[in-house]
Amino acid sequence: MEVKLAKTAGFCFGVKRAVETVYEQAAQPEQLPIYTFGPIIHNEEVTADLEKKGVRIIHSEEELRKLEKGTLIIRSHGVGEHIYKMAEEQNLHLVDATCPFVKKIHKIVKEASDKGDYIIIIGSKEHPEVQGICGWCHGEYCVISTEEEIRALSIPKEKKVTVVSQTTFNLVKFKYLVAVLEKICYNLYIVNTICNATSERQVEAKQIATEVDSMIVIGGKTSSNTQKLYEICKEECKNTYYIQTAKDLETVQLEGDVIGITAGASTPKNIIEEVQANVRFKF
């Protein structure tokens, strides 16, 4: 059997940086208690390990208001501007692990909206990164992910429009939606804010999926970028499987002699290696 492992599989720069930041803080007793605003990454194995080290997850502003001391870590997805102000008011030690590529989007939409631009964010309304970006818009904005949503927009012709994207959005779909926007909006400023790691990962996954008999995509259930990788691979290889750990291989029925493996940006290296070893051993 031949196993093709994607070179881009696993932690991206922003996720690696965020995870290392939390472990560094957890190793300093004086920083306890430690909280992350939402799970530091969408990977249950990592968050469970951090919980053993005393790191707790808060999920809402209501929970944040109840904190009286400790360290608050902003995860790689980023948060809205008001969360920083709340942490300051609570006298919490704030550690910002927002991905630099996401911080760049915050700066773009803040400056553009301060100038009066209408902001269009291409991405998923439910994704924490997108919710954080919305929190830096000081004027009119919307989040869209379909052509229907674009055609339903009603923006004055004289209004300048700045367009950004969720960093993990599907690159092909982004280009298509931009083409639709260009037909109905007159004063567009488009910034492709999909990070290079995401686009490279998607392109490589698509290519590998065309060369194999079965494809495995590894990542957490709630990982947006892993879900997109699965969708991309599934289009090219019908025998594509979405798993979280090597244990899930028990439910997989791989076909053929060539197997492809890729993984989302929140999948640790050890899990990828374990899956790869098990595929070679069991199949």
N, C-alpha and C positions, 0 to 999 in steps of 0.2 A: 504493500500500500504506500502511496505517496501522499504526504501531508504538506499542504502549502499554507504557511503561517504568514499573515500580513505583517509587514515590517512596521506599520503604523499602529498595530494593535496595542491597546492598553493606555495607561495614564498619559494625558497630554500635559503640556507645561503647566497650565493653570491649575489643574487638579493635583498634580504632583506637589506643586508649591503649597497649595492649601492644606493638603494632608500632612506634609512635613511640618507646616506651621503649627497645626493642632498637636502633633506628637511632641514638638519642642515645648509648647506651653504646658502640656500635661506632665512633662518631666520636671517642672518647676513648682514645688509644693506651695510656694508663696502666691502663685497665680490662681490657686483653687478657691472657690469652685469655678469650673470652666463650663461655659455654655456656647453652643453654636446656634445661630439663627437658622433653623432648619438643618437637616443632615448635611454634614460637610461635603459629602458626595452621595450620589445615588447608588450605593453599594452596601448591602446589608452586612457583609462580612467585615468590612472596615468599620462601620459605625458600631457594630457589636463589640469589636476589639477596643475601640476608643471608650465605650461605656464602661468597660472593665477598668479603665485607667482614670475614671472619674469625670469623663466628659459627658455632659447632659445636653439634650436637644430641646430647644424651645421652638414652638411652631406658630406663635402669634404675638401680636403687640400686647395683648392682655397679659400673657405670661411674662413678657419683657418688663412691663410696668411693676410686676410683683417682685422683681429681683432687687435686692438691697446691697449686694456686694458681689465681687468676683470679676471674672474675665469674660467678655463677650467677643466671640470670634465671628466675623462676617465671612461666610463661605465664598467659594469661587464664583457662584452665580451672581453675587452682589445683592444689594438691597436698595430701597428707595432712600432719598436724602433724609427724610424725616426720622429714619431709624437711627442715624448717627446722632441726631439731636436728642432723641429719647435716651440713648445710652449715656450721653453727656449729662443729661438731667438726673439720671439714676446714679451718677458717679461711678460708673463701671469702667474697668480697664478695657479699652477697645483695641482689638487686634484685627486689622483689615486684611483678609486673605482673598479679596475679590480678584479675579483674573484680570491682568492688565488689559487684555483685549476687551473685556466687558467694561472696565473703567473708561476706556476710550469712548465707548458708546454713550456712557453717562455724560461725558464732557460734550460730545457732539449734540445730543438732544437738549441739554441744558442751555448751551450757548445759542442754538438755533431757535428754541422756544422763547428765550429771552429777547430775541430779535423780532419775534412775532410770527415765526414760521409755524405752519401746521406740520405736525410730526406723524409720519406713518411708520409703524414698527411691523415688519414682516416676521411673523412667528406665532407661537401658540400662546393664547391668552392665559392658559393655566400654568405655563412654565414659570418657575421662580425667577429665572433670569429676566424674562420679559416683564414680569411684575415689578422687578427692581428697576428696569429701564423706565417704565411708566412713572415711577416715583421721582424721576429727574426731569420730567416734562412740566414746565411751568405754564403751559398754555394748552391749546387744543391739540389733541392727538387721538390716534386710533390704532388698534392692533388688527391686522388682517392676515389670513393664511389661504384664502381662496379667491378665484376670479370673481365669484358672485359677490363677495364682500367688497371688492374693489369697485365693481360696477354700481354698487348701492351707495357709494360715497357721493356726497354733495359738498364740494369744496369750491368756493368762489374762484373764478378764473385769475383774478389778480393776486390771489394768495400764494405766497411762496411755500413750497412743500419740500421738506427734508425727509428722505427715506433711509432707514437703517434696517438691519436684520438681526434676529437672534443669532448668536455665533454658531450654533449647531444646526441651523436650518439647512434643508436640502438645497444644494447649490443649483441644481438643474431647475427645481421649482422656483427658486428665488429669481433666476434669470427670466423665467416665463412670466412671473407675476410683474416684474419690472417692465417687461415689454407691454403688458396690458395697461399698466399705469401710464406709460408714455403716450398711449393713445387717448387717454381721457383727462390727463392733467397737463397744464401748460407751463408751469414754472417749477420744474422738478430739480432737486439736488439729490442725487443718489449716491449713497456710500455703502459699498459692499463690505459689511462688517462680519461676514462669515469668516471665522479664523482659518488660517492656512492649514492647521492640523486637522480641522474638520473636513475641509474640502479634499485634502490629500487622502484622508482615511476613507472618504466616500468613493473617490475615484479608484483607489486601490482595491477596495472591497468589491466594487462592481466588476473590475477586471478579473479578479480571482474567481468570482462567481461564474464567469463565462467559461472558465478553464477546468472546472471540477465537476464531479458527479454528485457530490453532496457538500453542503456548506454549513458551518457552525458559527453562530454569532453569540458571543459571550457578553453578558452585562446584567445589571440590576433590572428588576421588573419595572421600576419607575424612571429608568434612564432614557431621556428623550433622544440623545444622540445614538444610543444603542438601538432603539426602536427604528430610527431612520435607516441605520445600517441594515437591519433585518429586512425592511421594506425594499431597499435597493437590491440586496442580494436575492430576495425572493423573486424579483422580476426577472432575474437572469438565470436562477437555478431553483427549480420547483422543490427540490429536496433541501430546503434551508431550514435550520432549526435554531431556535432562540433558547439559550440555557443560561443559568446563573453560575453554576459550579459543575465540577466533574461528576458529582452525584446525579445530575440531571441526564447524564449520558445513558442511564438505565432505561429511559423512556424514548430514546432516539433510535431510529432504524436507518443507519447510514447505508447508502447504496453506492456501488462502483468501487473503483480502485484509487481514485484521486479525491482527497478530502481537503476542503479549504477551511481555514479558521481565521476569524477576525474578532475584535473585541472593542467595546465602547471605551470612551475616555475615562470612565470611572472603574475600570476593571484592573485589579492589581496583577502584577507580573506573575506572582506565585499561582494564582488561579488559572491564568492562561497556560502556564507550563504544566500544571496538573492535568488540564483538559488535553493538551497535546500528548502527554505521556500516556494517558488512558486510552486515547484514540488509537495510538500505535499498538498498545498492548491488547486491548479488547477486540479490536476490529481487524 
